[in-house]
């Protein structure tokens, strides 16, 4: 079967209503909204858009419905070049709906979200024929049963899996986490899971010969990573004028997955992903600032990194 996609993703897609305020409101106060906008978002959704903007052929394989939020999600993904042909349609299904409050004084944000109607693709609906059409599989922690089935099929075909785990509390997530080939995880979650406090020790605890790469990210502190349990390497974050951190982690995952699908080494994938997340942070919203590969190349050269 011919490969149709570089990255096939399963996981969270959201409709984000972003609200920008001068500072995060205190209890029992009123505050004017400076501006607001609606964008597509979500761990898998934004990662796939990032992969597409970097030139990868991306596709989404989740479940959506007939409501306006679902239609908006599909329009936004397709406008970004993400193939939605694998999407299953059920009338009652919905994307996650989020209200994102962005503090303009710090560029930090708080996210309020509803998962009403969110529907996971059942394991039996994830077929070998579907998985065989991708070079890289992307999953996040919101698709546990289906994700485990997709990973099983991908491994049977030697297809690498890139994973985004932000929560480990629901049943099955730890199993999914163990089976991800390229695990990219934030330092707070990684510290809780491992019981370690230092980045190098955290990476060592999560990496091993069976895992292609473990990456522990720490925002403006940069990231630490290890391939196959070998030495832990560090790559710093780029200094940028931060406007909005919404979606930066998702962009990192998508850029990394695109590089792996396109045959880049892990070191290059880390450089590109770090640059993509940094550039995104200079623009408002979760997706607006996601750069194309040429923009990343120029950025890396300006920062004395070989593009």
Secondary structure, DSSP 8 states (H G I E B T S, - for coil): ----EEEEEES--EEEEEEEESS---TT------EEEEEEE-HHHHHHHHHHHTT--EEE--EE-SSHHHHHHHHHHHHTT-B-TT-EE-TT---EEEEEEEETTTTEEEEEEE-TT-----GGGS-HHHHTTEEEEEEETT-HHHHHHHHHHHHHTT-EEEEE-S---STTHHHHHHH-SEEEEEHHHHHHHH---SHHHHHHHH--TTSSEEEEE-GGG-EEEEETT---EEE-------S--TTHHHHHHHHHHHHHHTT--HHHHHHHHHHHHHHHTTSSSSSTT---HHHHHHHHHHTT---
